[in-house]
């Protein structure tokens, strides 16, 4: 599946390595945001539940959009 997606990217003139690098960077930024917000609450990701982390993920996305 990964090779199919990489070939599709090449067909669409998208550099698959750059696209993956960008996606990883975005994920890392958002996850660091989640960790920081949980730390403010005195929690770790292991002490959080999926609903809380999902809400924080959406907050990270909203914060990124507001900066754009």
mmJSON file of the N, C-alpha and C atoms, coordinates in Angstrom:
{"data_MODEL":{"atom_site":{
"group_PDB":["ATOM","ATOM","ATOM","ATOM","ATOM","ATOM","ATOM","ATOM","ATOM","ATOM","ATOM","ATOM","ATOM","ATOM","ATOM","ATOM","ATOM","ATOM","ATOM","ATOM","ATOM","ATOM","ATOM","ATOM","ATOM","ATOM","ATOM","ATOM","ATOM","ATOM","ATOM","ATOM","ATOM","ATOM","ATOM","ATOM","ATOM","ATOM","ATOM","ATOM","ATOM","ATOM","ATOM","ATOM","ATOM","ATOM","ATOM","ATOM","ATOM","ATOM","ATOM","ATOM","ATOM","ATOM","ATOM","ATOM","ATOM","ATOM","ATOM","ATOM","ATOM","ATOM","ATOM","ATOM","ATOM","ATOM","ATOM","ATOM","ATOM","ATOM","ATOM","ATOM","ATOM","ATOM","ATOM","ATOM","ATOM","ATOM","ATOM","ATOM","ATOM","ATOM","ATOM","ATOM","ATOM","ATOM","ATOM","ATOM","ATOM","ATOM","ATOM","ATOM","ATOM","ATOM","ATOM","ATOM","ATOM","ATOM","ATOM","ATOM","ATOM","ATOM","ATOM","ATOM","ATOM","ATOM","ATOM","ATOM","ATOM","ATOM","ATOM","ATOM","ATOM","ATOM","ATOM","ATOM","ATOM","ATOM","ATOM","ATOM","ATOM","ATOM","ATOM","ATOM","ATOM","ATOM","ATOM","ATOM","ATOM","ATOM","ATOM","ATOM","ATOM","ATOM","ATOM","ATOM","ATOM","ATOM","ATOM","ATOM","ATOM","ATOM","ATOM","ATOM","ATOM","ATOM","ATOM","ATOM","ATOM","ATOM","ATOM","ATOM","ATOM","ATOM","ATOM","ATOM","ATOM","ATOM","ATOM","ATOM","ATOM","ATOM","ATOM","ATOM","ATOM","ATOM","ATOM","ATOM","ATOM","ATOM","ATOM","ATOM","ATOM","ATOM","ATOM","ATOM","ATOM","ATOM","ATOM","ATOM","ATOM","ATOM","ATOM","ATOM","ATOM","ATOM","ATOM","ATOM","ATOM","ATOM","ATOM","ATOM","ATOM","ATOM","ATOM","ATOM","ATOM","ATOM","ATOM","ATOM","ATOM","ATOM","ATOM","ATOM"],
"id":[1,2,3,4,5,6,7,8,9,10,11,12,13,14,15,16,17,18,19,20,21,22,23,24,25,26,27,28,29,30,31,32,33,34,35,36,37,38,39,40,41,42,43,44,45,46,47,48,49,50,51,52,53,54,55,56,57,58,59,60,61,62,63,64,65,66,67,68,69,70,71,72,73,74,75,76,77,78,79,80,81,82,83,84,85,86,87,88,89,90,91,92,93,94,95,96,97,98,99,100,101,102,103,104,105,106,107,108,109,110,111,112,113,114,115,116,117,118,119,120,121,122,123,124,125,126,127,128,129,130,131,132,133,134,135,136,137,138,139,140,141,142,143,144,145,146,147,148,149,150,151,152,153,154,155,156,157,158,159,160,161,162,163,164,165,166,167,168,169,170,171,172,173,174,175,176,177,178,179,180,181,182,183,184,185,186,187,188,189,190,191,192,193,194,195,196,197,198,199,200,201,202,203,204],
"type_symbol":["N","C","C","N","C","C","N","C","C","N","C","C","N","C","C","N","C","C","N","C","C","N","C","C","N","C","C","N","C","C","N","C","C","N","C","C","N","C","C","N","C","C","N","C","C","N","C","C","N","C","C","N","C","C","N","C","C","N","C","C","N","C","C","N","C","C","N","C","C","N","C","C","N","C","C","N","C","C","N","C","C","N","C","C","N","C","C","N","C","C","N","C","C","N","C","C","N","C","C","N","C","C","N","C","C","N","C","C","N","C","C","N","C","C","N","C","C","N","C","C","N","C","C","N","C","C","N","C","C","N","C","C","N","C","C","N","C","C","N","C","C","N","C","C","N","C","C","N","C","C","N","C","C","N","C","C","N","C","C","N","C","C","N","C","C","N","C","C","N","C","C","N","C","C","N","C","C","N","C","C","N","C","C","N","C","C","N","C","C","N","C","C","N","C","C","N","C","C","N","C","C","N","C","C"],
"label_atom_id":["N","CA","C","N","CA","C","N","CA","C","N","CA","C","N","CA","C","N","CA","C","N","CA","C","N","CA","C","N","CA","C","N","CA","C","N","CA","C","N","CA","C","N","CA","C","N","CA","C","N","CA","C","N","CA","C","N","CA","C","N","CA","C","N","CA","C","N","CA","C","N","CA","C","N","CA","C","N","CA","C","N","CA","C","N","CA","C","N","CA","C","N","CA","C","N","CA","C","N","CA","C","N","CA","C","N","CA","C","N","CA","C","N","CA","C","N","CA","C","N","CA","C","N","CA","C","N","CA","C","N","CA","C","N","CA","C","N","CA","C","N","CA","C","N","CA","C","N","CA","C","N","CA","C","N","CA","C","N","CA","C","N","CA","C","N","CA","C","N","CA","C","N","CA","C","N","CA","C","N","CA","C","N","CA","C","N","CA","C","N","CA","C","N","CA","C","N","CA","C","N","CA","C","N","CA","C","N","CA","C","N","CA","C","N","CA","C","N","CA","C","N","CA","C","N","CA","C","N","CA","C","N","CA","C","N","CA","C"],
"label_alt_id":[null,null,null,null,null,null,null,null,null,null,null,null,null,null,null,null,null,null,null,null,null,null,null,null,null,null,null,null,null,null,null,null,null,null,null,null,null,null,null,null,null,null,null,null,null,null,null,null,null,null,null,null,null,null,null,null,null,null,null,null,null,null,null,null,null,null,null,null,null,null,null,null,null,null,null,null,null,null,null,null,null,null,null,null,null,null,null,null,null,null,null,null,null,null,null,null,null,null,null,null,null,null,null,null,null,null,null,null,null,null,null,null,null,null,null,null,null,null,null,null,null,null,null,null,null,null,null,null,null,null,null,null,null,null,null,null,null,null,null,null,null,null,null,null,null,null,null,null,null,null,null,null,null,null,null,null,null,null,null,null,null,null,null,null,null,null,null,null,null,null,null,null,null,null,null,null,null,null,null,null,null,null,null,null,null,null,null,null,null,null,null,null,null,null,null,null,null,null,null,null,null,null,null,null],
"label_comp_id":["UNK","UNK","UNK","UNK","UNK","UNK","UNK","UNK","UNK","UNK","UNK","UNK","UNK","UNK","UNK","UNK","UNK","UNK","UNK","UNK","UNK","UNK","UNK","UNK","UNK","UNK","UNK","UNK","UNK","UNK","UNK","UNK","UNK","UNK","UNK","UNK","UNK","UNK","UNK","UNK","UNK","UNK","UNK","UNK","UNK","UNK","UNK","UNK","UNK","UNK","UNK","UNK","UNK","UNK","UNK","UNK","UNK","UNK","UNK","UNK","UNK","UNK","UNK","UNK","UNK","UNK","UNK","UNK","UNK","UNK","UNK","UNK","UNK","UNK","UNK","UNK","UNK","UNK","UNK","UNK","UNK","UNK","UNK","UNK","UNK","UNK","UNK","UNK","UNK","UNK","UNK","UNK","UNK","UNK","UNK","UNK","UNK","UNK","UNK","UNK","UNK","UNK","UNK","UNK","UNK","UNK","UNK","UNK","UNK","UNK","UNK","UNK","UNK","UNK","UNK","UNK","UNK","UNK","UNK","UNK","UNK","UNK","UNK","UNK","UNK","UNK","UNK","UNK","UNK","UNK","UNK","UNK","UNK","UNK","UNK","UNK","UNK","UNK","UNK","UNK","UNK","UNK","UNK","UNK","UNK","UNK","UNK","UNK","UNK","UNK","UNK","UNK","UNK","UNK","UNK","UNK","UNK","UNK","UNK","UNK","UNK","UNK","UNK","UNK","UNK","UNK","UNK","UNK","UNK","UNK","UNK","UNK","UNK","UNK","UNK","UNK","UNK","UNK","UNK","UNK","UNK","UNK","UNK","UNK","UNK","UNK","UNK","UNK","UNK","UNK","UNK","UNK","UNK","UNK","UNK","UNK","UNK","UNK","UNK","UNK","UNK","UNK","UNK","UNK"],
"label_asym_id":["A","A","A","A","A","A","A","A","A","A","A","A","A","A","A","A","A","A","A","A","A","A","A","A","A","A","A","A","A","A","A","A","A","A","A","A","A","A","A","A","A","A","A","A","A","A","A","A","A","A","A","A","A","A","A","A","A","A","A","A","A","A","A","A","A","A","A","A","A","A","A","A","A","A","A","A","A","A","A","A","A","A","A","A","A","A","A","A","A","A","A","A","A","A","A","A","A","A","A","A","A","A","A","A","A","A","A","A","A","A","A","A","A","A","A","A","A","A","A","A","A","A","A","A","A","A","A","A","A","A","A","A","A","A","A","A","A","A","A","A","A","A","A","A","A","A","A","A","A","A","A","A","A","A","A","A","A","A","A","A","A","A","A","A","A","A","A","A","A","A","A","A","A","A","A","A","A","A","A","A","A","A","A","A","A","A","A","A","A","A","A","A","A","A","A","A","A","A","A","A","A","A","A","A"],
"label_entity_id":["1","1","1","1","1","1","1","1","1","1","1","1","1","1","1","1","1","1","1","1","1","1","1","1","1","1","1","1","1","1","1","1","1","1","1","1","1","1","1","1","1","1","1","1","1","1","1","1","1","1","1","1","1","1","1","1","1","1","1","1","1","1","1","1","1","1","1","1","1","1","1","1","1","1","1","1","1","1","1","1","1","1","1","1","1","1","1","1","1","1","1","1","1","1","1","1","1","1","1","1","1","1","1","1","1","1","1","1","1","1","1","1","1","1","1","1","1","1","1","1","1","1","1","1","1","1","1","1","1","1","1","1","1","1","1","1","1","1","1","1","1","1","1","1","1","1","1","1","1","1","1","1","1","1","1","1","1","1","1","1","1","1","1","1","1","1","1","1","1","1","1","1","1","1","1","1","1","1","1","1","1","1","1","1","1","1","1","1","1","1","1","1","1","1","1","1","1","1","1","1","1","1","1","1"],
"label_seq_id":[1,1,1,2,2,2,3,3,3,4,4,4,5,5,5,6,6,6,7,7,7,8,8,8,9,9,9,10,10,10,11,11,11,12,12,12,13,13,13,14,14,14,15,15,15,16,16,16,17,17,17,18,18,18,19,19,19,20,20,20,21,21,21,22,22,22,23,23,23,24,24,24,25,25,25,26,26,26,27,27,27,28,28,28,29,29,29,30,30,30,31,31,31,32,32,32,33,33,33,34,34,34,35,35,35,36,36,36,37,37,37,38,38,38,39,39,39,40,40,40,41,41,41,42,42,42,43,43,43,44,44,44,45,45,45,46,46,46,47,47,47,48,48,48,49,49,49,50,50,50,51,51,51,52,52,52,53,53,53,54,54,54,55,55,55,56,56,56,57,57,57,58,58,58,59,59,59,60,60,60,61,61,61,62,62,62,63,63,63,64,64,64,65,65,65,66,66,66,67,67,67,68,68,68],
"pdbx_PDB_ins_code":[null,null,null,null,null,null,null,null,null,null,null,null,null,null,null,null,null,null,null,null,null,null,null,null,null,null,null,null,null,null,null,null,null,null,null,null,null,null,null,null,null,null,null,null,null,null,null,null,null,null,null,null,null,null,null,null,null,null,null,null,null,null,null,null,null,null,null,null,null,null,null,null,null,null,null,null,null,null,null,null,null,null,null,null,null,null,null,null,null,null,null,null,null,null,null,null,null,null,null,null,null,null,null,null,null,null,null,null,null,null,null,null,null,null,null,null,null,null,null,null,null,null,null,null,null,null,null,null,null,null,null,null,null,null,null,null,null,null,null,null,null,null,null,null,null,null,null,null,null,null,null,null,null,null,null,null,null,null,null,null,null,null,null,null,null,null,null,null,null,null,null,null,null,null,null,null,null,null,null,null,null,null,null,null,null,null,null,null,null,null,null,null,null,null,null,null,null,null,null,null,null,null,null,null],
"Cartn_x":[0.831,0.0,0.875,1.941,2.824,3.445,3.842,4.423,3.392,2.151,1.086,0.898,0.869,0.694,1.889,3.095,4.295,4.251,3.845,3.753,2.656,1.552,0.491,1.015,1.762,2.361,3.276,4.078,4.971,4.153,3.077,2.206,1.598,1.278,0.698,1.767,3.023,4.167,4.348,4.107,4.333,5.523,6.512,7.673,7.237,7.188,6.674,7.498,8.813,9.646,9.348,9.198,8.891,7.496,6.545,5.186,5.178,5.928,6.001,6.708,7.779,8.497,7.565,6.775,5.83,4.765,4.234,3.209,3.774,4.993,5.621,5.865,6.285,6.524,5.233,4.164,2.862,2.39,2.538,2.147,2.954,4.267,5.136,4.755,4.511,4.098,2.821,1.855,0.57,0.704,1.519,1.676,2.409,3.382,4.062,3.074,2.155,1.109,0.272,-0.12,-0.915,-0.146,1.119,1.933,2.037,2.24,2.362,1.057,-0.064,-1.358,-1.657,-1.337,-1.548,-0.646,0.585,1.517,0.965,0.339,-0.288,-1.367,-1.991,-3.055,-2.502,-1.183,-0.553,-0.733,-0.834,-1.076,-0.054,0.036,0.828,-0.149,0.31,-0.589,-1.132,-0.341,-0.799,-1.942,-2.031,-3.081,-4.312,-4.262,-5.358,-6.187,-7.403,-8.214,-8.3,-8.838,-8.89,-9.707,-10.795,-11.623,-10.848,-10.108,-9.334,-8.229,-7.546,-6.465,-7.009,-8.161,-8.782,-9.174,-9.707,-10.066,-8.82,-7.734,-6.489,-5.908,-6.053,-5.588,-6.338,-7.647,-8.451,-8.068,-7.724,-7.268,-5.944,-5.061,-3.777,-4.015,-4.941,-5.26,-5.834,-6.729,-7.343,-6.294,-5.356,-4.294,-3.44,-3.129,-2.345,-3.1,-4.404,-5.201,-5.283,-5.359,-5.472,-4.177,-3.05,-1.766,-1.585,-2.314,-2.131,-2.83],
"Cartn_y":[-1.193,0.0,1.257,1.226,2.393,2.674,1.609,1.794,2.335,1.899,2.404,3.898,4.302,5.717,6.533,5.993,6.693,6.869,5.836,5.938,6.903,6.918,7.882,9.302,9.509,10.819,11.238,10.316,10.627,10.986,10.239,10.509,11.911,12.333,13.661,14.738,14.345,15.244,15.755,14.87,15.155,14.311,14.942,14.208,13.41,12.073,11.279,11.425,11.568,11.734,13.055,14.11,15.42,15.418,14.775,14.698,13.941,12.84,12.067,12.863,13.556,14.396,15.47,16.085,17.126,16.539,15.374,14.737,14.363,13.84,13.486,14.714,15.793,17.036,17.572,17.515,17.985,17.134,15.813,14.92,15.224,15.381,15.645,16.95,18.008,19.299,19.157,18.471,18.321,17.469,16.421,15.571,16.314,17.147,17.963,18.932,19.465,20.334,19.572,18.345,17.519,17.272,16.893,16.629,17.869,19.037,20.277,20.616,20.458,20.752,19.782,18.515,17.544,17.843,18.263,18.598,19.751,20.74,21.854,21.346,20.23,19.629,18.621,18.465,17.521,16.071,15.836,14.488,14.122,12.839,12.339,11.724,11.432,10.769,9.438,8.748,7.472,7.655,8.84,9.119,9.757,9.97,10.6,9.536,9.913,8.98,9.473,8.641,8.94,10.198,10.404,11.595,12.88,12.884,14.066,14.329,13.268,13.438,13.852,13.341,13.72,15.197,15.658,17.07,17.95,17.513,18.274,18.254,17.128,17.038,18.061,18.139,19.11,20.541,20.769,22.1,22.446,21.472,21.696,22.051,21.343,21.64,23.046,23.412,24.739,25.825,25.574,26.545,26.738,25.642,25.742,26.519,26.291,27.001,28.491,28.84,30.251,31.006,30.285,30.919,31.105,30.33,30.371,31.538],
"Cartn_z":[0.0,0.0,0.0,0.777,0.822,-0.55,-1.255,-2.588,-3.575,-3.45,-4.325,-4.093,-2.832,-2.507,-2.99,-2.814,-3.286,-4.798,-5.518,-6.981,-7.411,-6.694,-6.983,-6.792,-5.714,-5.475,-6.609,-7.071,-8.201,-9.446,-9.682,-10.831,-10.732,-9.51,-9.291,-9.12,-9.366,-9.246,-7.817,-6.859,-5.446,-5.014,-4.422,-3.933,-2.702,-2.786,-1.672,-0.395,-0.527,0.671,1.357,0.576,1.146,1.768,1.127,1.672,2.998,3.068,4.307,5.393,5.031,5.989,6.553,5.688,6.116,7.049,6.701,7.535,8.902,8.932,10.207,11.067,10.439,11.163,11.771,10.996,11.481,12.654,12.537,13.623,14.884,14.731,15.883,16.563,15.776,16.337,17.148,16.582,17.267,18.523,18.453,19.631,20.744,20.398,21.41,22.058,21.267,21.811,22.837,22.495,23.407,24.697,24.574,25.768,26.652,26.041,26.807,27.523,26.828,27.451,28.595,28.397,29.464,30.654,30.379,31.462,32.295,31.63,32.353,33.302,32.93,33.746,34.747,34.76,35.676,35.264,33.956,33.452,32.39,32.12,30.999,29.997,28.784,27.828,28.352,29.166,29.723,30.719,31.315,32.298,31.659,30.374,29.651,28.948,28.577,27.794,26.349,25.507,24.077,23.787,24.506,24.27,24.565,25.67,26.032,25.002,24.606,23.64,22.272,21.899,20.629,20.649,21.776,21.899,21.81,22.431,22.358,20.944,20.257,18.862,18.007,18.209,17.46,17.823,19.094,19.513,18.839,18.71,18.025,16.562,15.915,14.518,14.385,15.295,15.25,15.463,16.363,16.619,15.371,14.676,13.445,12.37,12.264,11.254,11.554,12.849,13.213,12.93,12.905,12.59,11.091,10.297,8.832,8.184],
"occupancy":[1.0,1.0,1.0,1.0,1.0,1.0,1.0,1.0,1.0,1.0,1.0,1.0,1.0,1.0,1.0,1.0,1.0,1.0,1.0,1.0,1.0,1.0,1.0,1.0,1.0,1.0,1.0,1.0,1.0,1.0,1.0,1.0,1.0,1.0,1.0,1.0,1.0,1.0,1.0,1.0,1.0,1.0,1.0,1.0,1.0,1.0,1.0,1.0,1.0,1.0,1.0,1.0,1.0,1.0,1.0,1.0,1.0,1.0,1.0,1.0,1.0,1.0,1.0,1.0,1.0,1.0,1.0,1.0,1.0,1.0,1.0,1.0,1.0,1.0,1.0,1.0,1.0,1.0,1.0,1.0,1.0,1.0,1.0,1.0,1.0,1.0,1.0,1.0,1.0,1.0,1.0,1.0,1.0,1.0,1.0,1.0,1.0,1.0,1.0,1.0,1.0,1.0,1.0,1.0,1.0,1.0,1.0,1.0,1.0,1.0,1.0,1.0,1.0,1.0,1.0,1.0,1.0,1.0,1.0,1.0,1.0,1.0,1.0,1.0,1.0,1.0,1.0,1.0,1.0,1.0,1.0,1.0,1.0,1.0,1.0,1.0,1.0,1.0,1.0,1.0,1.0,1.0,1.0,1.0,1.0,1.0,1.0,1.0,1.0,1.0,1.0,1.0,1.0,1.0,1.0,1.0,1.0,1.0,1.0,1.0,1.0,1.0,1.0,1.0,1.0,1.0,1.0,1.0,1.0,1.0,1.0,1.0,1.0,1.0,1.0,1.0,1.0,1.0,1.0,1.0,1.0,1.0,1.0,1.0,1.0,1.0,1.0,1.0,1.0,1.0,1.0,1.0,1.0,1.0,1.0,1.0,1.0,1.0,1.0,1.0,1.0,1.0,1.0,1.0],
"B_iso_or_equiv":[0.0,0.0,0.0,0.0,0.0,0.0,0.0,0.0,0.0,0.0,0.0,0.0,0.0,0.0,0.0,0.0,0.0,0.0,0.0,0.0,0.0,0.0,0.0,0.0,0.0,0.0,0.0,0.0,0.0,0.0,0.0,0.0,0.0,0.0,0.0,0.0,0.0,0.0,0.0,0.0,0.0,0.0,0.0,0.0,0.0,0.0,0.0,0.0,0.0,0.0,0.0,0.0,0.0,0.0,0.0,0.0,0.0,0.0,0.0,0.0,0.0,0.0,0.0,0.0,0.0,0.0,0.0,0.0,0.0,0.0,0.0,0.0,0.0,0.0,0.0,0.0,0.0,0.0,0.0,0.0,0.0,0.0,0.0,0.0,0.0,0.0,0.0,0.0,0.0,0.0,0.0,0.0,0.0,0.0,0.0,0.0,0.0,0.0,0.0,0.0,0.0,0.0,0.0,0.0,0.0,0.0,0.0,0.0,0.0,0.0,0.0,0.0,0.0,0.0,0.0,0.0,0.0,0.0,0.0,0.0,0.0,0.0,0.0,0.0,0.0,0.0,0.0,0.0,0.0,0.0,0.0,0.0,0.0,0.0,0.0,0.0,0.0,0.0,0.0,0.0,0.0,0.0,0.0,0.0,0.0,0.0,0.0,0.0,0.0,0.0,0.0,0.0,0.0,0.0,0.0,0.0,0.0,0.0,0.0,0.0,0.0,0.0,0.0,0.0,0.0,0.0,0.0,0.0,0.0,0.0,0.0,0.0,0.0,0.0,0.0,0.0,0.0,0.0,0.0,0.0,0.0,0.0,0.0,0.0,0.0,0.0,0.0,0.0,0.0,0.0,0.0,0.0,0.0,0.0,0.0,0.0,0.0,0.0,0.0,0.0,0.0,0.0,0.0,0.0],
"pdbx_formal_charge":[null,null,null,null,null,null,null,null,null,null,null,null,null,null,null,null,null,null,null,null,null,null,null,null,null,null,null,null,null,null,null,null,null,null,null,null,null,null,null,null,null,null,null,null,null,null,null,null,null,null,null,null,null,null,null,null,null,null,null,null,null,null,null,null,null,null,null,null,null,null,null,null,null,null,null,null,null,null,null,null,null,null,null,null,null,null,null,null,null,null,null,null,null,null,null,null,null,null,null,null,null,null,null,null,null,null,null,null,null,null,null,null,null,null,null,null,null,null,null,null,null,null,null,null,null,null,null,null,null,null,null,null,null,null,null,null,null,null,null,null,null,null,null,null,null,null,null,null,null,null,null,null,null,null,null,null,null,null,null,null,null,null,null,null,null,null,null,null,null,null,null,null,null,null,null,null,null,null,null,null,null,null,null,null,null,null,null,null,null,null,null,null,null,null,null,null,null,null,null,null,null,null,null,null],
"auth_seq_id":[1,1,1,2,2,2,3,3,3,4,4,4,5,5,5,6,6,6,7,7,7,8,8,8,9,9,9,10,10,10,11,11,11,12,12,12,13,13,13,14,14,14,15,15,15,16,16,16,17,17,17,18,18,18,19,19,19,20,20,20,21,21,21,22,22,22,23,23,23,24,24,24,25,25,25,26,26,26,27,27,27,28,28,28,29,29,29,30,30,30,31,31,31,32,32,32,33,33,33,34,34,34,35,35,35,36,36,36,37,37,37,38,38,38,39,39,39,40,40,40,41,41,41,42,42,42,43,43,43,44,44,44,45,45,45,46,46,46,47,47,47,48,48,48,49,49,49,50,50,50,51,51,51,52,52,52,53,53,53,54,54,54,55,55,55,56,56,56,57,57,57,58,58,58,59,59,59,60,60,60,61,61,61,62,62,62,63,63,63,64,64,64,65,65,65,66,66,66,67,67,67,68,68,68],
"auth_comp_id":["UNK","UNK","UNK","UNK","UNK","UNK","UNK","UNK","UNK","UNK","UNK","UNK","UNK","UNK","UNK","UNK","UNK","UNK","UNK","UNK","UNK","UNK","UNK","UNK","UNK","UNK","UNK","UNK","UNK","UNK","UNK","UNK","UNK","UNK","UNK","UNK","UNK","UNK","UNK","UNK","UNK","UNK","UNK","UNK","UNK","UNK","UNK","UNK","UNK","UNK","UNK","UNK","UNK","UNK","UNK","UNK","UNK","UNK","UNK","UNK","UNK","UNK","UNK","UNK","UNK","UNK","UNK","UNK","UNK","UNK","UNK","UNK","UNK","UNK","UNK","UNK","UNK","UNK","UNK","UNK","UNK","UNK","UNK","UNK","UNK","UNK","UNK","UNK","UNK","UNK","UNK","UNK","UNK","UNK","UNK","UNK","UNK","UNK","UNK","UNK","UNK","UNK","UNK","UNK","UNK","UNK","UNK","UNK","UNK","UNK","UNK","UNK","UNK","UNK","UNK","UNK","UNK","UNK","UNK","UNK","UNK","UNK","UNK","UNK","UNK","UNK","UNK","UNK","UNK","UNK","UNK","UNK","UNK","UNK","UNK","UNK","UNK","UNK","UNK","UNK","UNK","UNK","UNK","UNK","UNK","UNK","UNK","UNK","UNK","UNK","UNK","UNK","UNK","UNK","UNK","UNK","UNK","UNK","UNK","UNK","UNK","UNK","UNK","UNK","UNK","UNK","UNK","UNK","UNK","UNK","UNK","UNK","UNK","UNK","UNK","UNK","UNK","UNK","UNK","UNK","UNK","UNK","UNK","UNK","UNK","UNK","UNK","UNK","UNK","UNK","UNK","UNK","UNK","UNK","UNK","UNK","UNK","UNK","UNK","UNK","UNK","UNK","UNK","UNK"],
"auth_asym_id":["A","A","A","A","A","A","A","A","A","A","A","A","A","A","A","A","A","A","A","A","A","A","A","A","A","A","A","A","A","A","A","A","A","A","A","A","A","A","A","A","A","A","A","A","A","A","A","A","A","A","A","A","A","A","A","A","A","A","A","A","A","A","A","A","A","A","A","A","A","A","A","A","A","A","A","A","A","A","A","A","A","A","A","A","A","A","A","A","A","A","A","A","A","A","A","A","A","A","A","A","A","A","A","A","A","A","A","A","A","A","A","A","A","A","A","A","A","A","A","A","A","A","A","A","A","A","A","A","A","A","A","A","A","A","A","A","A","A","A","A","A","A","A","A","A","A","A","A","A","A","A","A","A","A","A","A","A","A","A","A","A","A","A","A","A","A","A","A","A","A","A","A","A","A","A","A","A","A","A","A","A","A","A","A","A","A","A","A","A","A","A","A","A","A","A","A","A","A","A","A","A","A","A","A"],
"auth_atom_id":["N","CA","C","N","CA","C","N","CA","C","N","CA","C","N","CA","C","N","CA","C","N","CA","C","N","CA","C","N","CA","C","N","CA","C","N","CA","C","N","CA","C","N","CA","C","N","CA","C","N","CA","C","N","CA","C","N","CA","C","N","CA","C","N","CA","C","N","CA","C","N","CA","C","N","CA","C","N","CA","C","N","CA","C","N","CA","C","N","CA","C","N","CA","C","N","CA","C","N","CA","C","N","CA","C","N","CA","C","N","CA","C","N","CA","C","N","CA","C","N","CA","C","N","CA","C","N","CA","C","N","CA","C","N","CA","C","N","CA","C","N","CA","C","N","CA","C","N","CA","C","N","CA","C","N","CA","C","N","CA","C","N","CA","C","N","CA","C","N","CA","C","N","CA","C","N","CA","C","N","CA","C","N","CA","C","N","CA","C","N","CA","C","N","CA","C","N","CA","C","N","CA","C","N","CA","C","N","CA","C","N","CA","C","N","CA","C","N","CA","C","N","CA","C","N","CA","C","N","CA","C","N","CA","C","N","CA","C"],
"pdbx_PDB_model_num":[1,1,1,1,1,1,1,1,1,1,1,1,1,1,1,1,1,1,1,1,1,1,1,1,1,1,1,1,1,1,1,1,1,1,1,1,1,1,1,1,1,1,1,1,1,1,1,1,1,1,1,1,1,1,1,1,1,1,1,1,1,1,1,1,1,1,1,1,1,1,1,1,1,1,1,1,1,1,1,1,1,1,1,1,1,1,1,1,1,1,1,1,1,1,1,1,1,1,1,1,1,1,1,1,1,1,1,1,1,1,1,1,1,1,1,1,1,1,1,1,1,1,1,1,1,1,1,1,1,1,1,1,1,1,1,1,1,1,1,1,1,1,1,1,1,1,1,1,1,1,1,1,1,1,1,1,1,1,1,1,1,1,1,1,1,1,1,1,1,1,1,1,1,1,1,1,1,1,1,1,1,1,1,1,1,1,1,1,1,1,1,1,1,1,1,1,1,1,1,1,1,1,1,1]
}}}
